[in-house]
Amino acid sequence: MMRHKRLDHRFLEHIPERLEPGVLYISMGYATSAHSCCCGCGEEVVAPFTPTDWKMTFDGETVSLRPSIGNWSLKCRSHYVIDRGKVIKAGPWSDEQVEAERRRDRAAKTQFYGQAPKIEPSVQSAPVKAAPSFWRRIWNWISGRS
């Protein structure tokens, strides 16, 4: 059951530390959104806007996010779509479906962001680390890896 059937949006520079239930916070500067889980469990849900993650649409009055929000790592495992500010409950996924989506997501990220070429150990010298791309830095910031 979805406790919040609608999300009001707020465009701001920084996502606040405390999220008000029923509000979708959007930071275009950091290309991300955050909200309190719509089931009412109180967990924070972050949806980064990247070519391989979520897309945000603003029609001048309402906001939509695609694809759906699947909170598979949360205890509630809620699944919903945010469409023009409305929260639409989506069906549950099996563990197999979740794992298949995680594999697809990893493959999409690898394809989009690329992967360092494999170097034979015998030819490898000191490790060289390339500077991360803009999207990689955003992803690292969002996921707490910065």
N, C-alpha and C positions, 0 to 999 in steps of 0.2 A: 504494500500500500504506500502511495506517495503522500507524504504529509503536506508538501508544498506543490500545488498544482499550477503555480505561476511564479515566474522570476522577474522582478523588476531589474533593469540594468542600470549600472552606474559606470560611466567612463571616467577614469582617473589615471594619474601617473603611476602611483604605487598601490599595490594591493594592501589593504589594511591587515594588521596582525589578527584582529578579531573580526570574523565574518558574521554579518547579520543574516540570519536565516531568511530565505526568500529573496535574496539579492544576488545578482550575477555581476561581479566586479570585473571590469575589462580595462586592461592596461595596453593601449596600442604601442606605447613606447617599448614595452617589454614583450609585445606580441603574445599575450597570455590572458587567460581569464581564471577566476576562482569563485567558488561558491560553497556554501554549506550543503552537504548531501541532501537531496530533495526528499529522501525517505524520513528525515528527521533525526537520524543517528548523531548528527553534529560533526561528522568527519569533514575535513576540508577536501574539496575536489578541485584539482588544477587541470586546466585544458590549454596547453600551449598551441598557438597558431603557427604551424609550420607546413611546408609542402607535404610532409608525411604524417601529420597529426590532425588537429581539428581545423576546420574552416569556420569563420564567423561571418555572418551576414547581418548587416544593419540596414533596415528598409526606411529609415528616417523616424520610425516610431518603435519598432520592436527588434529584438535580436534573436537569431537562430544559430545553433551550433550543429555541425555535422562532422563526423558521424555521431552516433549515439554515445552517451556516457555510460560506460560499463565499469562499475566499481568492484571489479573482481578481487582485488587485494584487500578490500574492506570486509569487515564481518557481515555487514548487511547485504553485500553482493547485489545492490540495487542496479537497475538498468533502465535508462530513460532517454528520451529525446527532448531537446529544448528547441521548440519550433514557434517562432514569433512570440516568445515570452511564455508560452504554455509548456508545462512539463507533461509529457505523454509517457506513461509507463510502457516499457517494452518487456518482452518475455525474458525469463531467466535463460542462462546459457549453461550447458554442461561443462565439466572440467575439460573435456576434449575440445569443445568449441572455443573455450578461452585459450587453451594452449595453441590451437591452430591459428587463432587471431594474433597471438603473441609472436608466433613464427612468421606470419605474414608481415607484421609490423617491423620486425627485425630485418627481414629481407628488403622491405621498402626503404628503410633507413640506409641499409648498406648500399642499395642500388642508387639512391639519390645522393647521399653524402660521399659515396665512394669508400674504398678500403685501401689501405697502404699495400703496395705490391709486396709479395713475399720475397724475401732475400735469403739465399742459401746461407746457412750458418757459417760455412767456411769462408765466405766472402764478406760477411758482415763485420763492420768495424764498430766504433762507438755508436750507441743508439742516437739517432737524430729524431727529434720530435718537431713536427711541423706545427706552426701556429694554428690553432683551431679556427674554423670559419666562423663567420658571424652567427649563423644558425646553431652551430655546435656550442659556441659560448653561451647563447641564450638557453639551449637545452641543458647544458651543464649547470647554469645558474638556477633554472627551474627545478632540476632534479637534485640540487644541493651538492653537486660535485665540484663546485668552483673553488 
